[in-house]
Amino acid sequence: MTPAPTARRWLLTPTGATAGAPDLYCFPHAGGNPAEYARWAEGLGDTTLHVVRLPGRAGRHREPHAATLAALVRDFITDVPLGNGPFSFFGHSLGALVAYEITRALHTTGRPLPDRLIVSALPAPHLPRPGHPLHTLPEDAFLEAVAARHGGIPEPVLASRHLRAMISAPLRADLRLAETHRHHPGPPLPVPTTVFTGATDTPAATAPEAWQYHTSPPLTVRTFPGGHFYFRDNEAALLAALRGTLTAAPA
């Protein structure tokens, strides 16, 4: 599907998609570069990939960062038409929380739901959050703390004042969204849900089955070697799992 004009600022849609193919909306991790996920398009087979771009970075750098996760969800479902054809959601870390809350908002308002929700590297939302909030740390300690907890920040970035300044503001804004969000219990979603997790990603890998609390169909869990950014170690395995999940018949 070609994105509607209201959706274009939100979506990076690589060229070459098959006409009429189902859509996959991909929600990146905190501070994530949409281009990292856009390159998956060629490996997804008969699926049109749309990578979500949040306000305040890249082509939307003149826009303010979202004040709350609820505001981000509201703006997304207002601007991005969903339901003109089959679609699914994939989100990694913060992106998994965003995808889940958008699905809840769609359900609450009676709008079309994704065929499948794939949540990656995120503990079930009702579980207590471990550790102290990171987004409130002073600048000199912020990136080191993020790298220690989640990894994913290359050492040359940590060593460069210029590169640190480039990634710090959007990363802090994204972590604030996640760390200030409070889960409100609700009915389980009638959406088949799959959890992707890295085997050594603590705490996301500790209790992935807890996501069953949030979905009425049977939950599927896929565990990959590696930590929080397991897909960087073996992108081919991740793409194969995505293709298999998106084409699997609902349980």
C-alpha positions as CSV (number, residue, x, y, z in Angstrom):
1,M,0.0,0.0,0.0
2,T,1.2,3.5,-0.8
3,P,1.0,5.6,2.3
4,A,-1.7,8.3,2.4
5,P,-0.5,11.9,2.5
6,T,-1.2,12.2,6.2
7,A,0.9,9.2,6.9
8,R,4.0,10.0,4.9
9,R,5.8,12.0,7.6
10,W,5.4,8.9,9.9
11,L,6.5,6.2,7.5
12,L,9.7,5.3,5.6
13,T,8.5,2.9,2.9
14,P,11.3,1.4,0.8
15,T,10.6,1.1,-2.9
16,G,10.0,-2.1,-4.7
17,A,7.0,-3.3,-2.7
18,T,4.6,-5.8,-4.4
19,A,1.3,-4.2,-5.2
20,G,-1.5,-5.5,-3.0
21,A,1.0,-7.2,-0.5
22,P,0.2,-7.2,3.2
23,D,1.7,-4.3,5.2
24,L,4.2,-4.7,8.1
25,Y,4.6,-1.6,10.3
26,C,7.9,-1.7,12.0
27,F,8.5,0.4,15.2
28,P,12.2,0.9,16.0
29,H,13.9,0.9,19.4
30,A,14.6,4.0,21.5
31,G,16.8,6.3,19.5
32,G,16.7,3.9,16.6
33,N,17.5,4.8,13.1
34,P,14.7,3.8,10.7
35,A,17.2,3.1,8.0
36,E,18.5,0.1,10.0
37,Y,15.1,-1.5,9.7
38,A,14.3,-0.3,6.2
39,R,17.0,-2.5,4.7
40,W,14.9,-5.5,5.9
41,A,12.5,-4.9,3.0
42,E,14.2,-7.1,0.5
43,G,14.3,-10.0,2.9
44,L,10.6,-10.0,3.8
45,G,9.2,-11.6,0.7
46,D,5.7,-10.6,-0.3
47,T,5.3,-7.9,2.4
48,T,5.3,-4.1,2.2
49,L,7.5,-2.7,4.9
50,H,6.7,0.7,6.5
51,V,9.2,1.8,9.2
52,V,7.7,4.3,11.6
53,R,9.5,7.6,12.1
54,L,8.9,9.4,15.4
55,P,8.8,13.2,15.6
56,G,11.9,15.0,16.6
57,R,14.5,13.2,14.5
58,A,15.7,12.7,10.9
59,G,13.2,14.1,8.4
60,R,11.0,15.2,11.4
61,H,13.8,17.0,13.3
62,R,11.9,20.3,13.3
63,E,9.0,18.8,15.2
64,P,9.0,18.5,19.0
65,H,9.4,15.1,20.6
66,A,6.2,13.5,21.7
67,A,5.3,14.6,25.2
68,T,3.8,11.2,26.3
69,L,3.3,7.8,24.9
70,A,-0.4,8.3,24.9
71,A,0.0,11.4,22.8
72,L,2.2,9.6,20.3
73,V,-0.3,6.8,20.0
74,R,-3.2,9.2,19.5
75,D,-1.3,11.1,16.8
76,F,-0.2,8.0,14.9
77,I,-3.7,6.5,14.7
78,T,-5.1,9.9,13.6
79,D,-2.6,10.4,10.8
80,V,-2.0,6.8,9.6
81,P,-5.0,5.1,8.0
82,L,-5.0,1.4,8.8
83,G,-7.3,-1.4,7.7
84,N,-7.4,-0.9,3.9
85,G,-5.8,-4.4,3.6
86,P,-4.1,-6.9,5.9
87,F,-1.4,-5.5,8.1
88,S,0.8,-6.5,11.0
89,F,3.0,-4.8,13.6
90,F,6.6,-5.5,14.7
91,G,8.2,-3.5,17.4
92,H,11.6,-3.8,19.1
93,S,12.1,-2.6,22.7
94,L,10.4,0.8,23.0
95,G,8.9,0.1,19.6
96,A,7.2,-3.0,21.0
97,L,5.6,-0.9,23.7
98,V,4.4,1.6,21.1
99,A,3.0,-1.2,18.8
100,Y,1.2,-2.8,21.7
101,E,-0.4,0.5,22.9
102,I,-1.4,1.4,19.3
103,T,-3.1,-2.0,19.0
104,R,-4.9,-1.4,22.3
105,A,-6.1,2.0,21.1
106,L,-7.4,0.4,17.8
107,H,-9.2,-2.2,19.8
108,T,-10.8,0.3,22.2
109,T,-12.0,2.5,19.4
110,G,-13.4,-0.4,17.3
111,R,-11.0,0.0,14.4
112,P,-9.3,-2.7,12.3
113,L,-6.7,-4.7,14.2
114,P,-3.4,-6.1,12.9
115,D,-3.4,-9.7,11.8
116,R,-0.4,-10.2,14.1
117,L,1.5,-8.3,16.8
118,I,5.2,-9.2,17.1
119,V,6.9,-7.7,20.2
120,S,10.6,-7.9,20.5
121,A,13.0,-7.4,23.5
122,L,10.3,-6.1,25.8
123,P,9.1,-7.6,29.1
124,A,5.3,-7.9,29.4
125,P,3.9,-4.4,30.2
126,H,2.3,-5.3,33.5
127,L,5.6,-6.5,35.0
128,P,7.6,-4.2,37.3
129,R,10.3,-2.3,35.5
130,P,13.8,-3.2,36.9
131,G,16.4,-0.6,37.6
132,H,16.4,3.1,38.0
133,P,15.1,5.4,35.2
134,L,17.8,6.3,32.7
135,H,16.3,9.4,31.1
136,T,16.8,11.5,34.2
137,L,20.6,10.9,34.4
138,P,23.0,13.8,33.8
139,E,24.5,14.0,30.4
140,D,27.9,12.7,31.3
141,A,26.5,9.4,32.7
142,F,23.5,8.9,30.4
143,L,24.9,7.1,27.4
144,E,27.2,4.9,29.5
145,A,24.2,3.8,31.6
146,V,22.2,3.0,28.5
147,A,25.1,1.1,27.0
148,A,25.6,-0.9,30.2
149,R,22.0,-1.9,30.5
150,H,21.0,-2.5,26.8
151,G,24.2,-2.4,24.7
152,G,23.9,-1.3,21.1
153,I,25.9,1.9,21.3
154,P,29.3,1.5,19.5
155,E,32.4,2.4,21.4
156,P,33.4,5.1,18.8
157,V,30.1,6.9,19.5
158,L,30.7,6.8,23.2
159,A,34.2,8.2,22.6
160,S,33.1,11.1,20.4
161,R,31.6,14.2,21.9
162,H,30.0,15.1,18.5
163,L,28.4,11.7,18.0
164,R,27.2,11.6,21.6
165,A,25.5,14.9,21.2
166,M,23.8,13.7,18.0
167,I,22.2,10.6,19.5
168,S,21.6,11.8,23.1
169,A,18.5,14.0,22.7
170,P,16.3,11.6,20.7
171,L,17.4,8.6,22.8
172,R,16.6,10.5,26.1
173,A,13.2,11.6,24.7
174,D,12.3,8.0,23.7
175,L,13.4,6.5,27.0
176,R,11.3,9.2,28.8
177,L,8.3,7.9,26.8
178,A,8.9,4.4,28.0
179,E,9.9,5.2,31.6
180,T,7.1,7.6,32.4
181,H,4.4,5.4,30.9
182,R,2.2,3.6,33.3
183,H,0.4,0.4,32.3
184,H,-3.4,0.4,32.8
185,P,-4.9,-3.1,32.9
186,G,-7.5,-3.9,30.2
187,P,-9.0,-6.9,28.4
188,P,-6.6,-9.2,26.5
189,L,-6.3,-8.4,22.8
190,P,-7.9,-10.7,20.3
191,V,-4.7,-10.5,18.2
192,P,-2.3,-13.4,17.7
193,T,0.9,-12.3,19.4
194,T,4.5,-13.5,19.0
195,V,7.3,-12.6,21.3
196,F,10.9,-12.4,19.9
197,T,13.6,-12.3,22.5
198,G,17.4,-12.7,22.8
199,A,18.4,-15.5,25.1
200,T,20.8,-13.3,27.2
201,D,18.6,-10.2,27.2
202,T,17.8,-9.7,30.8
203,P,15.1,-9.0,31.9
204,A,13.2,-9.4,28.5
205,A,14.1,-13.0,28.2
206,T,13.2,-13.9,31.8
207,A,9.5,-14.4,31.4
208,P,8.4,-13.9,27.8
209,E,5.4,-16.2,28.5
210,A,4.0,-13.3,30.6
211,W,2.8,-11.7,27.4
212,Q,0.0,-14.3,27.4
213,Y,-1.8,-12.1,29.9
214,H,-2.2,-9.5,27.1
215,T,-3.6,-11.7,24.3
216,S,-6.5,-14.1,24.1
217,P,-5.1,-16.4,21.3
218,P,-2.3,-18.7,22.3
219,L,1.1,-16.9,22.6
220,T,4.1,-17.8,20.5
221,V,7.6,-17.3,21.7
222,R,10.8,-17.3,19.6
223,T,14.2,-17.1,21.4
224,F,17.3,-16.1,19.4
225,P,21.0,-16.3,20.5
226,G,22.2,-13.0,21.7
227,G,21.2,-10.1,23.8
228,H,19.0,-7.0,23.5
229,F,20.0,-6.4,19.9
230,Y,20.1,-10.1,18.9
231,F,19.1,-9.4,15.3
232,R,22.4,-7.5,14.6
233,D,24.2,-10.8,15.2
234,N,22.1,-12.8,12.7
235,E,19.8,-10.6,10.6
236,A,19.0,-13.5,8.3
237,A,17.6,-15.6,11.2
238,L,15.4,-12.6,12.2
239,L,14.1,-12.1,8.7
240,A,13.4,-15.8,8.3
241,A,11.5,-15.8,11.6
242,L,9.5,-12.7,10.5
243,R,8.6,-14.3,7.2
244,G,7.4,-17.5,9.0
245,T,5.5,-15.6,11.6
246,L,3.7,-13.3,9.1
247,T,2.6,-16.2,6.9
248,A,1.7,-18.6,9.8
249,A,-2.0,-19.5,10.1
250,P,-3.5,-18.1,13.4
251,A,-3.5,-20.7,16.2
